Amino acid sequence: MRRLKGAGGEAPQDRVSPDLIEACKRGDERAWSELVEATHRDVYALCYRILGNPDDAAEATQETYLKVWRNLKGFRGEAMFST
């Protein structure tokens, strides 16, 4: 895995290495799976806190990853990945 080590409670972007992001930008499907695995719990938890419904949170999580996939090539690494 290409995740950075850290203490619990860290933000999702802190667990995703720049190498992993670059691999995703090149279209590496395995890297994309790793990125989703590294961030899914936090993304879903945030969606659930906002929406309060597990089905809506699951749908919002999926929509979030679709948007990330579509816009990943434009990510320059100047901002935190979570933004």
N, C-alpha and C positions, 0 to 999 in steps of 0.2 A: 504494500500500500504506500501511496505517496502522501501520507498525512503527516502533519507536524505533531509532535508530542506536546502535551500540555496538561495542566491540571483540569479537573472537572469544572464545569460551569463556564467554560470559555465560549466565546462566540463562534458560530460555524466557520467564519472566514479564517479564524485562527487555527483551525484544524485542516485547512485545505492549502496545500503547498502551491507556490507559483508554478512549479513543474507540472502539477496535475492540471491546473487551469490551462496552461499552454498546450498540453496534450489534448484537452477537450476542444480547444480552439482549432486544433488541426483535424478534428473529427474522430479522434480515438474513442470508440464506443466503450472500450474497457475503462478508460479514464473517466468517461462520463458516468458509468455505473459506480465507480469509486467515489466520485464527487457527490452523487445522489446519496449513496450509502453514508458518507461522512456528514451530510447536512440534513438528511430527511427528518430525523427525529426533532431537530430544532425548528425546522420550517413548519412541520405539522403542528408542533406545540404552539408556535406563534399564531398560526391560523386558527387553531382551536380556541386559544385565549381570546382572540378577536371575535370569532363567530359563535362560539359556545355550542356548536353542534358537530358531532364527529363526521357526519356525511358531508356537510358543507366544508369542513376543514380539509377533508381528503380531496374534495374537488378543487378547493383553492390551492392546495399543495401541488396538485397536478398542473394547474394553470400556471403556477409560479415557475415550475420547472420547464414548461413549454416556453414561457417568456424568456427565461434564462438561456435556453438552448438557442432561441432565435436571435438573441442579442449578444451572445458570448463573444463573438469575433470582435465586437466593438469595445470589449473590456480591456482597458490599457493598464490596469494594475495600479493606477494612481489613487484610487479610492479603495475602501475595504470591499472585499468580495460580497459581503452581505448587503451592500447598497445596490 
